[in-house]
Amino acid sequence: MDIVKLCLDMGAAKAEEIPVSRLTLMPELRELCERNVCGRFGRNYTCPPYTGEAGALIEKLKTFNKAVIWQNIYPLEDSFDFEGMMDAQQKHNAMTLDIARQVYAELGRDNALVLAAGGCTLCEICAAQTGEPCRGPDDALSSLEAYGIHVAKIGDVSGLRYINGKDTVTYFSGAFVL
């Protein structure tokens, strides 16, 4: 399966294959989650603490040989356009879910792991907040950051830039395969 081609065909701005060993993996990123910087800690099944221990997630990533990382770059009205950022994240993650469904259909969940930009936002209120089981476990995707991936450093090992100009936001996702 050519995942780079799949991502580009699905509309990703750029996609590259990178050896997992070249990614910057930092369990310390979990501290941002624990400080609830994004507001989803303990409130979303695809975010910590539900995702598991940071070290264990990083070790799981290391079992995969390659990562296909893709990005989308979206225009914003200005650097304070939070609504535009959230809309862009929704669009990016909708594409990521479509890619994930195809990757899992062809490779299976034992041979691949797809991670999105931020925690799952499929449900308006995550079932974690009401004590119910996840309503969409086959479609819920955890984030690159929850797995300890330092997204801003992806550009250090690829042609995918984190900063892409004034009044833009860039989102990344990835498929990890054996």
Backbone as CSV, one residue per row, in Angstrom:
resi,resn,N_x,N_y,N_z,CA_x,CA_y,CA_z,C_x,C_y,C_z
1,MET,0.849,-1.187,0.000,0.000,0.000,0.000,0.887,1.240,0.000
2,ASP,0.638,2.129,-0.923,1.389,3.372,-1.003,0.615,4.450,-0.233
3,ILE,0.940,4.602,1.043,0.199,5.514,1.908,0.486,6.967,1.547
4,VAL,1.690,7.272,1.107,1.990,8.646,0.681,1.054,9.038,-0.458
5,LYS,0.928,8.171,-1.453,0.039,8.446,-2.587,-1.399,8.562,-2.114
6,LEU,-1.825,7.672,-1.225,-3.183,7.731,-0.697,-3.452,9.095,-0.057
7,CYS,-2.526,9.551,0.782,-2.701,10.846,1.463,-2.811,11.993,0.466
8,LEU,-1.937,11.989,-0.512,-1.960,13.051,-1.518,-3.240,12.981,-2.351
9,ASP,-3.653,11.756,-2.708,-4.895,11.590,-3.464,-6.111,12.044,-2.659
10,MET,-6.035,11.918,-1.336,-7.149,12.326,-0.464,-7.141,13.832,-0.204
11,GLY,-6.091,14.519,-0.668,-6.068,15.967,-0.554,-5.055,16.556,0.405
12,ALA,-4.190,15.733,0.976,-3.162,16.268,1.868,-2.250,17.213,1.085
13,ALA,-1.827,18.287,1.735,-0.928,19.239,1.086,0.418,18.595,0.785
14,LYS,0.941,17.841,1.734,2.211,17.135,1.581,2.149,15.865,2.412
15,ALA,2.939,14.875,2.009,3.057,13.633,2.761,4.437,13.052,2.501
16,GLU,5.039,12.507,3.551,6.370,11.906,3.419,6.479,10.674,4.304
17,GLU,7.281,9.740,3.826,7.607,8.570,4.629,8.889,8.859,5.409
18,ILE,8.862,8.565,6.687,9.986,8.842,7.577,10.222,7.609,8.445
19,PRO,11.456,7.185,8.639,11.694,6.107,9.596,11.267,6.569,11.001
20,VAL,10.563,5.726,11.712,10.109,6.081,13.059,11.300,6.468,13.934
21,SER,12.421,5.833,13.723,13.615,6.113,14.531,14.100,7.555,14.402
22,ARG,13.683,8.272,13.359,14.124,9.660,13.160,13.204,10.685,13.821
23,LEU,12.041,10.245,14.274,11.098,11.160,14.927,11.586,11.483,16.339
24,THR,11.307,12.687,16.795,11.624,13.076,18.166,10.465,12.646,19.050
25,LEU,10.754,11.669,19.914,9.746,11.124,20.822,10.077,11.582,22.236
26,MET,9.132,12.247,22.867,9.388,12.858,24.175,8.251,12.558,25.154
27,PRO,8.506,11.695,26.126,7.453,11.449,27.124,7.092,12.713,27.903
28,GLU,7.996,13.693,27.920,7.737,14.948,28.642,6.549,15.727,28.068
29,LEU,6.195,15.452,26.818,5.047,16.142,26.224,3.769,15.850,27.005
30,ARG,3.767,14.725,27.712,2.591,14.355,28.502,2.293,15.405,29.575
31,GLU,3.325,16.130,30.002,3.116,17.171,31.014,2.143,18.234,30.506
32,LEU,2.192,18.540,29.208,1.237,19.490,28.635,-0.180,18.945,28.752
33,CYS,-0.323,17.643,28.531,-1.633,17.010,28.673,-2.093,17.094,30.129
34,GLU,-1.195,16.759,31.031,-1.558,16.755,32.451,-1.903,18.142,32.955
35,ARG,-1.324,19.168,32.337,-1.679,20.553,32.691,-2.962,20.984,31.999
36,ASN,-3.520,20.085,31.179,-4.792,20.289,30.492,-4.765,21.518,29.582
37,VAL,-3.667,21.676,28.869,-3.495,22.818,27.967,-4.627,22.900,26.937
38,CYS,-5.059,21.763,26.402,-6.111,21.779,25.378,-7.505,21.542,25.956
39,GLY,-7.611,21.224,27.234,-8.906,21.031,27.865,-9.498,19.647,27.729
40,ARG,-8.732,18.675,27.224,-9.278,17.334,26.996,-8.737,16.275,27.951
41,PHE,-7.801,16.635,28.812,-7.227,15.646,29.732,-8.331,15.072,30.630
42,GLY,-8.468,13.761,30.605,-9.476,13.096,31.420,-10.900,13.322,30.948
43,ARG,-11.052,13.950,29.786,-12.379,14.266,29.259,-12.607,13.665,27.869
44,ASN,-11.617,12.911,27.378,-11.692,12.366,26.031,-10.952,11.027,26.022
45,TYR,-11.611,9.992,25.537,-11.011,8.655,25.541,-9.738,8.544,24.702
46,THR,-9.524,9.449,23.761,-8.327,9.369,22.917,-7.181,10.210,23.460
47,CYS,-7.376,10.780,24.642,-6.364,11.620,25.279,-5.943,10.990,26.610
48,PRO,-4.802,11.414,27.114,-4.409,10.952,28.440,-5.448,11.355,29.485
49,PRO,-5.585,10.630,30.528,-4.838,9.432,30.890,-5.359,8.154,30.236
50,TYR,-6.467,8.229,29.491,-7.081,7.035,28.910,-6.197,6.326,27.895
51,THR,-5.291,7.052,27.251,-4.459,6.444,26.208,-3.375,5.529,26.774
52,GLY,-3.072,5.663,28.051,-2.027,4.847,28.666,-0.811,5.679,29.010
53,GLU,0.172,5.026,29.587,1.409,5.689,30.009,2.223,6.158,28.799
54,ALA,2.815,7.332,28.919,3.585,7.917,27.820,4.712,6.990,27.361
55,GLY,5.445,6.438,28.294,6.556,5.553,27.940,6.090,4.329,27.165
56,ALA,4.964,3.753,27.562,4.429,2.572,26.878,3.974,2.926,25.458
57,LEU,3.400,4.105,25.292,2.962,4.516,23.959,4.158,4.749,23.040
58,ILE,5.201,5.335,23.574,6.418,5.551,22.789,7.033,4.207,22.400
59,GLU,7.060,3.273,23.333,7.585,1.937,23.010,6.744,1.266,21.928
60,LYS,5.436,1.461,21.980,4.573,0.910,20.928,4.941,1.520,19.572
61,LEU,5.142,2.839,19.532,5.532,3.489,18.274,6.829,2.907,17.730
62,LYS,7.760,2.610,18.617,9.067,2.093,18.195,8.982,0.705,17.577
63,THR,7.845,0.021,17.724,7.690,-1.295,17.091,7.387,-1.166,15.600
64,PHE,7.017,0.039,15.174,6.731,0.270,13.764,8.007,0.732,13.058
65,ASN,8.166,0.322,11.808,9.363,0.666,11.040,9.298,2.055,10.424
66,LYS,8.150,2.373,9.877,8.063,3.647,9.164,6.803,4.401,9.553
67,ALA,6.897,5.693,9.348,5.755,6.573,9.553,5.515,7.326,8.261
68,VAL,4.277,7.424,7.871,3.914,8.328,6.796,3.213,9.492,7.481
69,ILE,3.839,10.647,7.395,3.304,11.848,8.028,2.750,12.744,6.924
70,TRP,1.551,13.261,7.136,0.975,14.196,6.178,0.536,15.455,6.898
71,GLN,0.444,16.514,6.097,0.076,17.803,6.659,-0.896,18.521,5.745
72,ASN,-1.634,19.409,6.379,-2.493,20.338,5.662,-2.257,21.715,6.235
73,ILE,-2.279,22.692,5.359,-2.024,24.086,5.738,-3.291,24.877,5.406
74,TYR,-3.810,25.558,6.410,-5.068,26.277,6.244,-4.880,27.762,6.495
75,PRO,-5.553,28.612,5.699,-5.485,30.057,5.932,-6.358,30.449,7.129
76,LEU,-5.924,31.468,7.824,-6.686,32.029,8.946,-6.941,33.506,8.662
77,GLU,-7.969,34.059,9.294,-8.217,35.492,9.152,-7.076,36.302,9.763
78,ASP,-6.585,35.836,10.894,-5.437,36.437,11.567,-4.913,35.417,12.571
79,SER,-3.861,35.759,13.290,-3.234,34.788,14.193,-4.079,34.480,15.429
80,PHE,-5.181,35.197,15.617,-6.075,34.949,16.753,-7.371,34.262,16.329
81,ASP,-7.420,33.760,15.118,-8.628,33.149,14.563,-8.807,31.730,15.106
82,PHE,-9.239,31.637,16.355,-9.401,30.339,17.018,-10.463,29.501,16.316
83,GLU,-11.565,30.125,15.925,-12.629,29.404,15.219,-12.099,28.806,13.914
84,GLY,-11.295,29.571,13.194,-10.689,29.073,11.966,-9.747,27.909,12.225
85,MET,-9.005,27.974,13.337,-8.105,26.880,13.710,-8.892,25.605,14.003
86,MET,-9.994,25.739,14.739,-10.804,24.572,15.088,-11.494,23.990,13.851
87,ASP,-11.953,24.842,12.963,-12.562,24.378,11.716,-11.529,23.630,10.875
88,ALA,-10.324,24.173,10.811,-9.243,23.528,10.048,-8.898,22.170,10.654
89,GLN,-8.848,22.098,11.967,-8.546,20.813,12.627,-9.627,19.781,12.304
90,GLN,-10.883,20.206,12.321,-11.984,19.294,11.976,-11.821,18.770,10.550
91,LYS,-11.520,19.657,9.605,-11.334,19.251,8.211,-10.153,18.287,8.081
92,HIS,-9.048,18.641,8.727,-7.863,17.795,8.655,-8.156,16.418,9.233
93,ASN,-8.800,16.384,10.384,-9.050,15.090,11.025,-10.122,14.275,10.315
94,ALA,-11.044,14.927,9.607,-12.000,14.184,8.780,-11.243,13.454,7.664
95,MET,-10.274,14.142,7.057,-9.435,13.507,6.046,-8.630,12.367,6.677
96,THR,-8.092,12.621,7.856,-7.303,11.597,8.547,-8.146,10.358,8.806
97,LEU,-9.386,10.537,9.223,-10.261,9.385,9.468,-10.502,8.607,8.180
98,ASP,-10.711,9.295,7.069,-10.886,8.604,5.786,-9.634,7.805,5.423
99,ILE,-8.472,8.386,5.659,-7.213,7.687,5.393,-7.083,6.492,6.328
100,ALA,-7.395,6.703,7.607,-7.286,5.615,8.592,-8.166,4.431,8.209
101,ARG,-9.365,4.694,7.785,-10.271,3.601,7.401,-9.671,2.772,6.270
102,GLN,-9.046,3.437,5.306,-8.444,2.699,4.193,-7.192,1.945,4.631
103,VAL,-6.369,2.583,5.455,-5.151,1.919,5.957,-5.528,0.683,6.761
104,TYR,-6.471,0.823,7.677,-6.872,-0.314,8.514,-7.546,-1.405,7.697
105,ALA,-8.325,-1.027,6.675,-8.984,-2.029,5.833,-7.969,-2.870,5.079
106,GLU,-6.894,-2.237,4.641,-5.890,-2.977,3.862,-4.841,-3.651,4.732
107,LEU,-4.373,-2.978,5.767,-3.263,-3.509,6.566,-3.690,-4.141,7.888
108,GLY,-4.847,-3.776,8.385,-5.309,-4.284,9.683,-4.741,-3.465,10.830
109,ARG,-5.416,-3.518,11.940,-5.017,-2.734,13.112,-3.797,-3.304,13.832
110,ASP,-3.443,-4.541,13.562,-2.230,-5.110,14.168,-0.970,-4.648,13.448
111,ASN,-1.114,-4.183,12.212,0.036,-3.809,11.400,0.157,-2.311,11.163
112,ALA,-0.766,-1.551,11.713,-0.752,-0.108,11.485,-1.380,0.623,12.671
113,LEU,-1.001,1.874,12.804,-1.571,2.766,13.810,-1.678,4.140,13.162
114,VAL,-2.863,4.726,13.185,-3.059,6.058,12.614,-3.343,7.028,13.756
115,LEU,-2.614,8.132,13.749,-2.758,9.169,14.768,-3.117,10.487,14.100
116,ALA,-3.927,11.279,14.787,-4.472,12.514,14.219,-3.870,13.745,14.891
117,ALA,-4.461,14.880,14.567,-4.062,16.169,15.146,-4.991,16.458,16.325
118,GLY,-4.491,16.308,17.518,-5.330,16.512,18.701,-6.221,15.308,18.941
119,GLY,-6.924,15.313,20.038,-7.797,14.194,20.371,-9.034,14.151,19.488
120,CYS,-9.716,13.042,19.554,-10.925,12.814,18.771,-11.974,13.879,19.098
121,THR,-12.663,14.329,18.055,-13.745,15.300,18.220,-15.011,14.838,17.488
122,LEU,-15.126,13.524,17.263,-16.284,13.022,16.525,-17.602,13.283,17.259
123,CYS,-17.584,13.144,18.567,-18.798,13.378,19.360,-18.726,14.767,19.994
124,GLU,-19.854,15.440,20.020,-19.876,16.779,20.618,-19.431,16.722,22.082
125,ILE,-19.893,15.703,22.787,-19.463,15.458,24.171,-18.959,14.025,24.222
126,CYS,-17.675,13.851,24.498,-17.091,12.511,24.565,-17.756,11.718,25.686
127,ALA,-17.988,10.453,25.421,-18.608,9.564,26.404,-17.766,9.440,27.672
128,ALA,-16.487,9.787,27.611,-15.650,9.763,28.817,-16.198,10.720,29.874
129,GLN,-16.862,11.779,29.417,-17.400,12.767,30.346,-18.679,12.299,31.028
130,THR,-19.341,11.309,30.444,-20.592,10.817,31.013,-20.457,9.408,31.577
131,GLY,-19.252,8.855,31.500,-19.016,7.521,32.040,-19.522,6.390,31.165
132,GLU,-19.866,6.704,29.921,-20.325,5.685,28.983,-19.143,5.142,28.183
133,PRO,-19.312,3.989,27.543,-18.261,3.515,26.637,-18.176,4.416,25.408
134,CYS,-17.037,4.413,24.759,-16.843,5.188,23.530,-17.909,4.794,22.514
135,ARG,-18.523,5.802,21.901,-19.588,5.564,20.922,-19.041,5.228,19.531
136,GLY,-17.774,5.462,19.293,-17.203,5.186,17.968,-15.789,4.655,18.059
137,PRO,-15.586,3.551,18.772,-14.208,3.095,19.007,-13.415,2.762,17.743
138,ASP,-14.075,2.394,16.670,-13.356,2.082,15.429,-12.893,3.334,14.702
139,ASP,-13.501,4.467,15.015,-13.163,5.716,14.337,-12.413,6.712,15.222
140,ALA,-12.372,6.471,16.511,-11.707,7.391,17.435,-10.192,7.276,17.264
141,LEU,-9.537,8.402,16.995,-8.096,8.422,16.764,-7.411,9.273,17.831
142,SER,-6.355,8.731,18.404,-5.545,9.509,19.344,-4.652,10.465,18.565
143,SER,-3.982,11.321,19.309,-3.139,12.330,18.661,-1.673,11.915,18.620
144,LEU,-0.942,12.535,17.702,0.503,12.357,17.632,1.135,12.746,18.968
145,GLU,0.660,13.838,19.549,1.245,14.346,20.793,1.008,13.399,21.965
146,ALA,-0.161,12.757,22.019,-0.443,11.815,23.108,0.561,10.672,23.101
147,TYR,1.088,10.348,21.922,2.086,9.289,21.789,3.515,9.815,21.918
148,GLY,3.650,11.056,22.333,4.969,11.621,22.611,5.711,12.153,21.408
149,ILE,5.038,12.351,20.290,5.707,12.855,19.090,5.789,14.375,19.155
150,HIS,6.990,14.888,19.053,7.213,16.342,19.053,6.950,16.837,17.634
151,VAL,5.726,17.262,17.389,5.272,17.608,16.042,6.098,18.736,15.432
152,ALA,6.470,19.710,16.221,7.218,20.852,15.684,8.583,20.436,15.147
153,LYS,9.090,19.281,15.558,10.403,18.827,15.100,10.328,17.895,13.893
154,ILE,9.134,17.618,13.394,9.014,16.759,12.215,9.777,17.359,11.043
155,GLY,9.758,18.671,10.933,10.486,19.342,9.856,11.984,19.123,9.905
156,ASP,12.527,18.793,11.076,13.959,18.536,11.202,14.391,17.285,10.440
157,VAL,13.449,16.372,10.185,13.786,15.109,9.531,12.999,14.897,8.236
158,SER,12.359,15.971,7.769,11.541,15.838,6.565,11.421,17.200,5.878
159,GLY,10.681,17.223,4.806,10.393,18.474,4.111,9.074,19.084,4.547
160,LEU,8.520,18.583,5.639,7.243,19.081,6.143,7.502,20.161,7.183
161,ARG,7.138,21.376,6.846,7.415,22.498,7.749,6.266,22.695,8.733
162,TYR,6.612,23.090,9.940,5.635,23.349,10.990,5.040,24.752,10.840
163,ILE,5.869,25.710,10.472,5.429,27.089,10.257,5.356,27.302,8.740
164,ASN,4.192,27.716,8.261,3.984,27.842,6.820,3.433,29.196,6.409
165,GLY,3.863,30.221,7.102,3.494,31.567,6.704,2.539,32.240,7.666
166,LYS,2.470,33.532,7.500,1.613,34.363,8.344,0.148,33.987,8.136
167,ASP,-0.594,33.987,9.213,-2.031,33.732,9.194,-2.374,32.378,8.565
168,THR,-1.615,31.367,8.959,-1.926,29.989,8.574,-1.813,29.106,9.807
169,VAL,-2.449,27.952,9.729,-2.278,26.908,10.743,-1.992,25.615,9.994
170,THR,-1.076,24.838,10.535,-0.677,23.582,9.921,-1.007,22.440,10.870
171,TYR,-1.653,21.410,10.349,-1.966,20.214,11.134,-1.277,19.017,10.516
172,PHE,-0.838,18.102,11.383,-0.148,16.884,10.985,-0.920,15.660,11.476
173,SER,-0.828,14.579,10.732,-1.308,13.269,11.161,-0.285,12.250,10.679
174,GLY,-0.436,11.008,11.110,0.513,10.004,10.681,-0.037,8.598,10.712
175,ALA,0.486,7.774,9.817,0.199,6.352,9.813,1.520,5.631,10.071
176,PHE,1.524,4.769,11.050,2.707,4.027,11.448,2.495,2.586,11.045
177,VAL,3.460,2.029,10.311,3.306,0.687,9.781,4.543,-0.158,10.034
178,LEU,4.301,-1.458,10.096,5.413,-2.398,10.309,6.268,-2.516,9.073
